Amino acid sequence: MKHKVVFCIMWLIFPFFWLSAEEEFLTDDDAGQLLYSDYADGKTIKSDIVVFKKVIRENNGTNLLECTPYHGNGSICYVRPKFGVCIKLNYLESELTPETVAMELAYWNLRSGIEARKLSDGYRKLAEKMNVPVTNLILAFYKDLEKYNNSIKRDISQYRAAKAQSAERQKKQRTFSQNSCPYSPQNSSQGSNSGTLDMLLEKGLKDSLKNANAIRVIQNLADNQKNYFLAFCLYSKYRDISEAAIRKAGISDELKNELDEEIRQIGEEIREKYVQNRNYNQNREKSFKTVLPDRHGQWEYAPPSDLKDMDRSFVPSCYAAWRKTQTLSPRSEFPEWGNAMLEVLQMVRNPDWEKLFDTALSEYQKYNNN
């Protein structure tokens, strides 16, 4: 009886907890907030980017969000945050830039979990709707990566089919040979056929690894654009797909290790270029330390010593710092904003962000000189 009472009480109060959470989701002050959400479009339900306008309270006490499609025809649509997909992206419509969408998409496409997948889907939709060079580059990378992955799978599938056919032929030949003459030697072509197939697979995998268009996108980001954050995020995706395919290939440990090393070397080149270019902002860093000697940040730390360092520390930390620069004011919160921006500028060469930092630092120096 006691359990039934508890259950009844929880059943009664649960709607109030949900209503409270629903009310906190958005208020009218959040007009312009971007959502990735399910909503009714005629007789169908679609997932898309919408711009929040205002909250409508229904007769049953629940909230309905009035929105308009992002880059749509401006017609009103209504979102129920309680049902289906409905997540807030990190921006108001007025704050959005192609560079921010590219960084969000590349980062969340690497993360695991349901929420990360929804965010990745949302930023991919945004990238498609923006249709500008920065975001199109990332979208093209993922398309190339899909083709590359399919190419590797096709090579492996053909290899396995050929192996199976070869084994079947050899089995029949051995049976025929034994029945015809019990003392005849084994067919000497067995090892030769198997070796030829292994060599063809090895060549196919190596060619796929070296010639993938996805690699050229990564190298362009690192070499020409000096955007090591995007380069390493995309490399990590390429590496994950490549290593997963190689694990399933059924190849020798020797070949697997050789291919793994080639994949690792691509990441090492990005890491080394990042380390070599870390001093690009040293004058900004010195000026910042002169004004704020007690402020310390990741930008002061030793550079990443290996790929694990990049994966586990530098890339996530850079993303967190960059999110700070998007939520803090460069004027009223310069010490914290500037500290975060210095970390971002070490990994991303961006003239607009550099100019913004220089202006904010100059203003802070002007109004804080003793």
C-alpha positions as a Markdown table, in Angstrom:
| # | Residue | x | y | z |
|---|---|---|---|---|
| 1 | Met | 0.0 | 0.0 | 0.0 |
| 2 | Lys | 2.9 | 2.3 | 0.9 |
| 3 | His | 4.4 | 1.9 | -2.6 |
| 4 | Lys | 1.1 | 2.7 | -4.2 |
| 5 | Val | 0.8 | 5.9 | -2.3 |
| 6 | Val | 4.3 | 6.9 | -3.3 |
| 7 | Phe | 3.6 | 6.1 | -6.9 |
| 8 | Cys | 0.3 | 8.1 | -6.8 |
| 9 | Ile | 2.1 | 11.1 | -5.3 |
| 10 | Met | 4.9 | 10.9 | -7.9 |
| 11 | Trp | 2.3 | 10.6 | -10.7 |
| 12 | Leu | 0.6 | 13.7 | -9.5 |
| 13 | Ile | 3.7 | 15.9 | -9.0 |
| 14 | Phe | 5.6 | 14.7 | -12.1 |
| 15 | Pro | 3.6 | 16.9 | -14.5 |
| 16 | Phe | 4.5 | 19.9 | -12.4 |
| 17 | Phe | 8.2 | 19.0 | -12.6 |
| 18 | Trp | 7.8 | 18.7 | -16.4 |
| 19 | Leu | 5.9 | 21.9 | -16.7 |
| 20 | Ser | 8.6 | 23.7 | -14.7 |
| 21 | Ala | 11.3 | 22.3 | -17.0 |
| 22 | Glu | 9.2 | 23.2 | -20.0 |
| 23 | Glu | 8.8 | 26.8 | -18.8 |
| 24 | Glu | 12.5 | 27.2 | -18.2 |
| 25 | Phe | 13.3 | 25.9 | -21.7 |
| 26 | Leu | 12.6 | 29.3 | -23.4 |
| 27 | Thr | 10.9 | 32.6 | -22.5 |
| 28 | Asp | 9.9 | 35.5 | -24.7 |
| 29 | Asp | 13.2 | 37.1 | -23.8 |
| 30 | Asp | 14.9 | 34.4 | -25.9 |
| 31 | Ala | 13.3 | 35.5 | -29.2 |
| 32 | Gly | 15.7 | 34.7 | -32.0 |
| 33 | Gln | 17.0 | 31.5 | -30.4 |
| 34 | Leu | 17.8 | 28.8 | -32.9 |
| 35 | Leu | 16.3 | 25.3 | -32.4 |
| 36 | Tyr | 16.7 | 22.0 | -34.1 |
| 37 | Ser | 13.2 | 20.6 | -33.7 |
| 38 | Asp | 10.4 | 18.5 | -35.0 |
| 39 | Tyr | 7.3 | 20.4 | -36.1 |
| 40 | Ala | 4.3 | 19.8 | -38.3 |
| 41 | Asp | 4.6 | 20.8 | -41.9 |
| 42 | Gly | 1.2 | 20.2 | -43.4 |
| 43 | Lys | 0.4 | 16.6 | -42.8 |
| 44 | Thr | 4.0 | 15.5 | -42.1 |
| 45 | Ile | 6.4 | 15.9 | -39.2 |
| 46 | Lys | 9.9 | 17.2 | -40.1 |
| 47 | Ser | 13.1 | 17.9 | -38.3 |
| 48 | Asp | 14.6 | 21.3 | -39.2 |
| 49 | Ile | 16.1 | 24.5 | -37.9 |
| 50 | Val | 13.6 | 27.0 | -36.6 |
| 51 | Val | 13.8 | 30.5 | -35.1 |
| 52 | Phe | 12.0 | 30.9 | -31.8 |
| 53 | Lys | 9.6 | 33.9 | -31.6 |
| 54 | Lys | 7.4 | 33.6 | -28.5 |
| 55 | Val | 5.7 | 31.2 | -26.0 |
| 56 | Ile | 2.1 | 30.4 | -26.3 |
| 57 | Arg | 0.3 | 29.0 | -23.2 |
| 58 | Glu | -2.3 | 26.4 | -24.2 |
| 59 | Asn | -5.6 | 25.8 | -22.3 |
| 60 | Asn | -4.2 | 22.7 | -20.7 |
| 61 | Gly | -1.3 | 24.7 | -19.2 |
| 62 | Thr | 1.5 | 23.4 | -21.5 |
| 63 | Asn | 3.7 | 25.6 | -23.6 |
| 64 | Leu | 3.7 | 25.9 | -27.3 |
| 65 | Leu | 6.6 | 27.6 | -29.1 |
| 66 | Glu | 5.8 | 29.9 | -32.0 |
| 67 | Cys | 8.7 | 29.7 | -34.5 |
| 68 | Thr | 9.6 | 30.4 | -38.1 |
| 69 | Pro | 11.7 | 28.2 | -40.3 |
| 70 | Tyr | 15.3 | 29.3 | -40.6 |
| 71 | His | 16.0 | 30.5 | -44.2 |
| 72 | Gly | 12.5 | 29.3 | -45.0 |
| 73 | Asn | 9.5 | 31.1 | -46.4 |
| 74 | Gly | 8.7 | 32.9 | -43.1 |
| 75 | Ser | 5.5 | 31.0 | -42.4 |
| 76 | Ile | 4.7 | 30.4 | -38.7 |
| 77 | Cys | 5.2 | 26.9 | -37.3 |
| 78 | Tyr | 4.6 | 25.6 | -33.8 |
| 79 | Val | 6.9 | 23.4 | -31.7 |
| 80 | Arg | 6.0 | 21.3 | -28.7 |
| 81 | Pro | 9.3 | 20.9 | -26.7 |
| 82 | Lys | 7.8 | 18.0 | -24.8 |
| 83 | Phe | 7.6 | 15.8 | -27.9 |
| 84 | Gly | 10.2 | 14.5 | -30.4 |
| 85 | Val | 13.5 | 16.2 | -31.1 |
| 86 | Cys | 13.7 | 19.7 | -29.7 |
| 87 | Ile | 17.1 | 21.1 | -28.7 |
| 88 | Lys | 18.6 | 24.5 | -28.4 |
| 89 | Leu | 21.6 | 25.3 | -30.5 |
| 90 | Asn | 24.2 | 27.6 | -29.1 |
| 91 | Tyr | 23.2 | 30.8 | -30.9 |
| 92 | Leu | 20.6 | 33.4 | -31.7 |
| 93 | Glu | 19.9 | 33.9 | -35.3 |
| 94 | Ser | 21.7 | 37.3 | -35.2 |
| 95 | Glu | 24.8 | 35.8 | -33.7 |
| 96 | Leu | 25.3 | 33.1 | -36.3 |
| 97 | Thr | 28.4 | 33.1 | -38.6 |
| 98 | Pro | 29.7 | 30.4 | -41.0 |
| 99 | Glu | 32.9 | 29.9 | -39.0 |
| 100 | Thr | 30.9 | 29.1 | -35.8 |
| 101 | Val | 28.7 | 26.6 | -37.6 |
| 102 | Ala | 31.7 | 24.9 | -39.1 |
| 103 | Met | 33.4 | 24.6 | -35.7 |
| 104 | Glu | 30.2 | 23.3 | -34.0 |
| 105 | Leu | 29.6 | 20.7 | -36.7 |
| 106 | Ala | 33.1 | 19.4 | -36.7 |
| 107 | Tyr | 33.3 | 19.1 | -32.9 |
| 108 | Trp | 29.9 | 17.5 | -32.3 |
| 109 | Asn | 30.3 | 15.1 | -35.2 |
| 110 | Leu | 33.1 | 13.6 | -33.1 |
| 111 | Arg | 31.2 | 13.3 | -29.8 |
| 112 | Ser | 29.2 | 10.2 | -28.8 |
| 113 | Gly | 25.8 | 10.0 | -27.3 |
| 114 | Ile | 22.2 | 10.9 | -28.3 |
| 115 | Glu | 22.6 | 14.6 | -27.4 |
| 116 | Ala | 25.8 | 14.9 | -29.5 |
| 117 | Arg | 24.2 | 13.2 | -32.4 |
| 118 | Lys | 21.2 | 15.6 | -32.3 |
| 119 | Leu | 23.5 | 18.6 | -32.1 |
| 120 | Ser | 25.6 | 17.3 | -35.0 |
| 121 | Asp | 22.4 | 16.8 | -37.1 |
| 122 | Gly | 21.3 | 20.3 | -36.2 |
| 123 | Tyr | 24.5 | 22.0 | -37.2 |
| 124 | Arg | 24.7 | 19.9 | -40.4 |
| 125 | Lys | 21.2 | 21.3 | -41.3 |
| 126 | Leu | 22.4 | 24.8 | -40.6 |
| 127 | Ala | 25.6 | 24.3 | -42.7 |
| 128 | Glu | 23.4 | 23.1 | -45.6 |
| 129 | Lys | 21.1 | 26.1 | -45.3 |
| 130 | Met | 23.9 | 28.6 | -45.1 |
| 131 | Asn | 25.5 | 27.3 | -48.3 |
| 132 | Val | 28.7 | 29.3 | -48.0 |
| 133 | Pro | 32.4 | 28.2 | -48.7 |
| 134 | Val | 33.3 | 27.6 | -45.1 |
| 135 | Thr | 30.5 | 25.3 | -44.3 |
| 136 | Asn | 30.4 | 23.7 | -47.7 |
| 137 | Leu | 34.0 | 22.6 | -47.2 |
| 138 | Ile | 33.0 | 20.7 | -44.1 |
| 139 | Leu | 30.0 | 19.2 | -45.8 |
| 140 | Ala | 32.1 | 18.2 | -48.8 |
| 141 | Phe | 34.6 | 16.5 | -46.4 |
| 142 | Tyr | 31.9 | 14.3 | -44.9 |
| 143 | Lys | 30.6 | 13.3 | -48.4 |
| 144 | Asp | 34.2 | 12.5 | -49.5 |
| 145 | Leu | 34.6 | 10.5 | -46.3 |
| 146 | Glu | 31.5 | 8.5 | -47.0 |
| 147 | Lys | 32.8 | 7.7 | -50.5 |
| 148 | Tyr | 36.2 | 6.7 | -49.0 |
| 149 | Asn | 34.5 | 4.5 | -46.4 |
| 150 | Asn | 32.4 | 2.8 | -49.1 |
| 151 | Ser | 35.5 | 2.3 | -51.2 |
| 152 | Ile | 37.3 | 0.5 | -48.3 |
| 153 | Lys | 34.3 | -1.6 | -47.6 |
| 154 | Arg | 34.0 | -2.6 | -51.2 |
| 155 | Asp | 37.7 | -3.6 | -51.3 |
| 156 | Ile | 37.3 | -5.7 | -48.2 |
| 157 | Ser | 34.1 | -7.3 | -49.5 |
| 158 | Gln | 35.7 | -8.2 | -52.8 |
| 159 | Tyr | 38.7 | -9.6 | -51.0 |
| 160 | Arg | 36.6 | -11.8 | -48.8 |
| 161 | Ala | 34.5 | -13.0 | -51.7 |
| 162 | Ala | 37.6 | -13.8 | -53.7 |
| 163 | Lys | 39.2 | -15.6 | -50.7 |
| 164 | Ala | 36.1 | -17.7 | -50.3 |
| 165 | Gln | 36.0 | -18.6 | -54.0 |
| 166 | Ser | 39.7 | -19.5 | -53.9 |
| 167 | Ala | 39.3 | -21.6 | -50.8 |
| 168 | Glu | 36.3 | -23.5 | -52.4 |
| 169 | Arg | 38.3 | -24.1 | -55.6 |
| 170 | Gln | 41.3 | -25.4 | -53.6 |
| 171 | Lys | 39.0 | -27.7 | -51.6 |
| 172 | Lys | 37.6 | -29.2 | -54.8 |
| 173 | Gln | 41.0 | -29.6 | -56.3 |
| 174 | Arg | 42.3 | -31.4 | -53.2 |
| 175 | Thr | 39.3 | -33.7 | -53.2 |
| 176 | Phe | 39.7 | -34.5 | -56.9 |
| 177 | Ser | 43.5 | -35.0 | -56.4 |
| 178 | Gln | 43.1 | -37.4 | -53.5 |
| 179 | Asn | 40.4 | -39.4 | -55.3 |
| 180 | Ser | 42.4 | -39.7 | -58.5 |
| 181 | Cys | 45.8 | -40.4 | -56.9 |
| 182 | Pro | 46.1 | -40.6 | -53.1 |
| 183 | Tyr | 49.8 | -40.0 | -53.3 |
| 184 | Ser | 49.7 | -36.9 | -55.5 |
| 185 | Pro | 51.1 | -33.6 | -54.0 |
| 186 | Gln | 48.8 | -30.7 | -52.9 |
| 187 | Asn | 48.1 | -28.1 | -55.6 |
| 188 | Ser | 50.9 | -25.7 | -55.4 |
| 189 | Ser | 48.7 | -22.7 | -56.5 |
| 190 | Gln | 47.0 | -22.5 | -53.1 |
| 191 | Gly | 49.6 | -20.3 | -51.4 |
| 192 | Ser | 50.2 | -18.3 | -54.6 |
| 193 | Asn | 46.5 | -17.4 | -55.1 |
| 194 | Ser | 46.1 | -16.4 | -51.4 |
| 195 | Gly | 49.3 | -14.3 | -51.6 |
| 196 | Thr | 48.1 | -12.5 | -54.7 |
| 197 | Leu | 44.7 | -11.7 | -53.1 |
| 198 | Asp | 46.5 | -10.4 | -50.0 |
| 199 | Met | 48.7 | -8.2 | -52.1 |
| 200 | Leu | 45.8 | -6.8 | -54.1 |
| 201 | Leu | 43.9 | -5.9 | -50.9 |
| 202 | Glu | 47.1 | -4.3 | -49.4 |
| 203 | Lys | 47.5 | -2.2 | -52.5 |
| 204 | Gly | 43.8 | -1.2 | -52.6 |
| 205 | Leu | 43.8 | -0.1 | -48.9 |
| 206 | Lys | 47.0 | 1.8 | -49.2 |
| 207 | Asp | 45.8 | 3.6 | -52.3 |
| 208 | Ser | 42.5 | 4.5 | -50.6 |
| 209 | Leu | 44.3 | 5.9 | -47.6 |
| 210 | Lys | 46.7 | 8.0 | -49.6 |
| 211 | Asn | 44.3 | 9.3 | -52.3 |
| 212 | Ala | 41.2 | 10.1 | -50.3 |
| 213 | Asn | 39.9 | 13.6 | -51.1 |
| 214 | Ala | 39.1 | 13.9 | -47.4 |
| 215 | Ile | 42.9 | 14.0 | -46.6 |
| 216 | Arg | 43.4 | 16.9 | -49.0 |
| 217 | Val | 40.7 | 18.9 | -47.1 |
| 218 | Ile | 42.4 | 18.2 | -43.8 |
| 219 | Gln | 45.8 | 19.2 | -45.2 |
| 220 | Asn | 44.4 | 22.3 | -46.7 |
| 221 | Leu | 43.0 | 23.4 | -43.4 |
| 222 | Ala | 46.3 | 22.9 | -41.7 |
| 223 | Asp | 48.7 | 24.1 | -44.3 |
| 224 | Asn | 46.8 | 27.1 | -45.9 |
| 225 | Gln | 44.1 | 28.1 | -43.5 |
| 226 | Lys | 46.1 | 27.4 | -40.3 |
| 227 | Asn | 42.9 | 26.1 | -38.7 |
| 228 | Tyr | 44.3 | 23.3 | -36.6 |
| 229 | Phe | 41.1 | 22.9 | -34.6 |
| 230 | Leu | 39.0 | 22.0 | -37.7 |
| 231 | Ala | 41.9 | 20.1 | -39.3 |
| 232 | Phe | 42.3 | 17.8 | -36.2 |
| 233 | Cys | 38.5 | 17.3 | -35.7 |
| 234 | Leu | 38.2 | 16.2 | -39.3 |
| 235 | Tyr | 41.3 | 14.1 | -39.1 |
| 236 | Ser | 39.9 | 12.4 | -36.0 |
| 237 | Lys | 36.7 | 11.5 | -37.9 |
| 238 | Tyr | 38.8 | 10.1 | -40.8 |
| 239 | Arg | 41.0 | 8.1 | -38.4 |
| 240 | Asp | 38.0 | 6.6 | -36.6 |
| 241 | Ile | 36.4 | 5.4 | -39.8 |
| 242 | Ser | 39.7 | 4.1 | -41.2 |
| 243 | Glu | 40.6 | 2.2 | -38.1 |
| 244 | Ala | 37.2 | 0.7 | -37.8 |
| 245 | Ala | 37.3 | -0.5 | -41.4 |
| 246 | Ile | 40.8 | -2.0 | -40.9 |
| 247 | Arg | 39.8 | -3.8 | -37.8 |
| 248 | Lys | 37.0 | -5.6 | -39.7 |
| 249 | Ala | 39.2 | -6.4 | -42.7 |
| 250 | Gly | 40.6 | -9.6 | -41.4 |
| 251 | Ile | 44.1 | -8.6 | -42.6 |
| 252 | Ser | 47.4 | -9.7 | -41.1 |
| 253 | Asp | 48.7 | -7.9 | -38.0 |
| 254 | Glu | 51.7 | -6.7 | -40.0 |
| 255 | Leu | 49.6 | -5.0 | -42.6 |
| 256 | Lys | 47.2 | -3.6 | -40.0 |
| 257 | Asn | 50.1 | -2.0 | -38.0 |
| 258 | Glu | 51.5 | -0.6 | -41.2 |
| 259 | Leu | 48.2 | 1.0 | -42.2 |
| 260 | Asp | 47.6 | 2.3 | -38.6 |
| 261 | Glu | 51.0 | 4.0 | -38.7 |
| 262 | Glu | 50.2 | 5.7 | -42.0 |
| 263 | Ile | 46.9 | 7.0 | -40.5 |
| 264 | Arg | 48.7 | 8.1 | -37.3 |
| 265 | Gln | 51.3 | 10.0 | -39.3 |
| 266 | Ile | 48.7 | 12.2 | -40.9 |
| 267 | Gly | 47.6 | 13.3 | -37.4 |
| 268 | Glu | 51.2 | 13.8 | -36.3 |
| 269 | Glu | 51.8 | 16.2 | -39.2 |
| 270 | Ile | 48.8 | 18.3 | -38.0 |
| 271 | Arg | 50.1 | 18.2 | -34.4 |
| 272 | Glu | 53.6 | 19.2 | -35.5 |
| 273 | Lys | 52.3 | 22.1 | -37.6 |
| 274 | Tyr | 50.2 | 23.3 | -34.7 |
| 275 | Val | 53.2 | 23.2 | -32.4 |
| 276 | Gln | 55.4 | 25.1 | -34.9 |
| 277 | Asn | 52.8 | 27.9 | -35.3 |
| 278 | Arg | 51.9 | 28.4 | -31.6 |
| 279 | Asn | 54.2 | 31.4 | -31.3 |
| 280 | Tyr | 52.2 | 33.3 | -33.9 |
| 281 | Asn | 50.4 | 35.3 | -31.2 |
| 282 | Gln | 53.2 | 35.7 | -28.8 |
| 283 | Asn | 53.1 | 39.5 | -28.9 |
| 284 | Arg | 49.4 | 39.4 | -28.0 |
| 285 | Glu | 50.2 | 37.0 | -25.2 |
| 286 | Lys | 52.9 | 39.2 | -23.8 |
| 287 | Ser | 50.7 | 42.2 | -23.9 |
| 288 | Phe | 47.9 | 40.3 | -22.1 |
| 289 | Lys | 50.3 | 39.2 | -19.4 |
| 290 | Thr | 51.6 | 42.8 | -19.0 |
| 291 | Val | 48.1 | 44.0 | -18.3 |
| 292 | Leu | 46.9 | 40.9 | -16.4 |
| 293 | Pro | 49.9 | 39.2 | -14.9 |
| 294 | Asp | 47.7 | 37.1 | -12.6 |
| 295 | Arg | 45.7 | 35.5 | -15.4 |
| 296 | His | 46.8 | 32.1 | -16.6 |
| 297 | Gly | 45.4 | 29.8 | -19.2 |
| 298 | Gln | 45.9 | 26.8 | -21.5 |
| 299 | Trp | 47.7 | 28.9 | -24.0 |
| 300 | Glu | 50.7 | 29.1 | -21.5 |
| 301 | Tyr | 50.9 | 25.3 | -21.2 |
| 302 | Ala | 53.4 | 23.1 | -22.9 |
| 303 | Pro | 52.4 | 22.0 | -26.4 |
| 304 | Pro | 50.8 | 18.6 | -27.0 |
| 305 | Ser | 53.4 | 15.8 | -26.9 |
| 306 | Asp | 51.3 | 13.3 | -28.9 |
| 307 | Leu | 48.0 | 12.7 | -30.5 |
| 308 | Lys | 46.4 | 11.6 | -27.2 |
| 309 | Asp | 47.2 | 15.0 | -25.8 |
| 310 | Met | 45.5 | 16.6 | -28.8 |
| 311 | Asp | 42.4 | 14.3 | -28.5 |
| 312 | Arg | 41.9 | 14.4 | -24.8 |
| 313 | Ser | 43.1 | 17.8 | -23.8 |
| 314 | Phe | 43.8 | 20.4 | -26.4 |
| 315 | Val | 40.8 | 20.0 | -28.8 |
| 316 | Pro | 38.1 | 19.8 | -26.0 |
| 317 | Ser | 39.8 | 22.7 | -24.1 |
| 318 | Cys | 39.9 | 24.9 | -27.3 |
| 319 | Tyr | 36.3 | 24.2 | -27.9 |
| 320 | Ala | 35.4 | 25.1 | -24.3 |
| 321 | Ala | 37.5 | 28.3 | -24.6 |
| 322 | Trp | 35.8 | 29.2 | -27.8 |
| 323 | Arg | 32.4 | 28.8 | -26.3 |
| 324 | Lys | 33.4 | 31.2 | -23.6 |
| 325 | Thr | 34.4 | 33.8 | -26.2 |
| 326 | Gln | 30.8 | 33.4 | -27.6 |
| 327 | Thr | 29.1 | 33.9 | -24.3 |
| 328 | Leu | 31.3 | 36.5 | -22.6 |
| 329 | Ser | 31.6 | 40.2 | -23.5 |
| 330 | Pro | 35.0 | 41.3 | -24.8 |
| 331 | Arg | 34.5 | 44.7 | -23.2 |
| 332 | Ser | 32.9 | 44.2 | -19.8 |
| 333 | Glu | 34.4 | 40.7 | -19.2 |
| 334 | Phe | 37.7 | 41.1 | -21.0 |
| 335 | Pro | 40.0 | 39.4 | -18.5 |
| 336 | Glu | 38.1 | 36.1 | -18.9 |
| 337 | Trp | 37.2 | 36.6 | -22.5 |
| 338 | Gly | 40.7 | 37.5 | -23.5 |
| 339 | Asn | 42.2 | 34.6 | -21.7 |
| 340 | Ala | 39.9 | 32.2 | -23.6 |
| 341 | Met | 40.4 | 34.0 | -26.9 |
| 342 | Leu | 44.2 | 33.6 | -26.6 |
| 343 | Glu | 43.8 | 29.8 | -26.4 |
| 344 | Val | 41.5 | 29.8 | -29.5 |
| 345 | Leu | 43.9 | 32.0 | -31.5 |
| 346 | Gln | 46.7 | 29.5 | -30.9 |
| 347 | Met | 44.7 | 26.9 | -32.8 |
| 348 | Val | 42.6 | 28.9 | -35.2 |
| 349 | Arg | 44.1 | 31.7 | -37.5 |
| 350 | Asn | 41.3 | 34.2 | -37.9 |
| 351 | Pro | 42.0 | 37.8 | -38.8 |
| 352 | Asp | 38.6 | 39.0 | -37.6 |
| 353 | Trp | 39.0 | 37.4 | -34.2 |
| 354 | Glu | 42.6 | 38.7 | -33.9 |
| 355 | Lys | 41.3 | 42.2 | -34.7 |
| 356 | Leu | 38.6 | 41.8 | -32.1 |
| 357 | Phe | 41.1 | 40.8 | -29.5 |
| 358 | Asp | 43.5 | 43.7 | -30.3 |
| 359 | Thr | 40.6 | 46.2 | -30.0 |
| 360 | Ala | 39.3 | 44.7 | -26.8 |
| 361 | Leu | 42.8 | 44.7 | -25.3 |
| 362 | Ser | 43.5 | 48.3 | -26.3 |
| 363 | Glu | 40.2 | 49.4 | -24.7 |
| 364 | Tyr | 40.9 | 47.5 | -21.5 |
| 365 | Gln | 44.4 | 49.1 | -21.3 |
| 366 | Lys | 43.0 | 52.5 | -21.9 |
| 367 | Tyr | 40.4 | 52.3 | -19.1 |
| 368 | Asn | 42.5 | 50.3 | -16.6 |
| 369 | Asn | 45.8 | 52.1 | -16.6 |
| 370 | Asn | 46.8 | 53.2 | -13.1 |
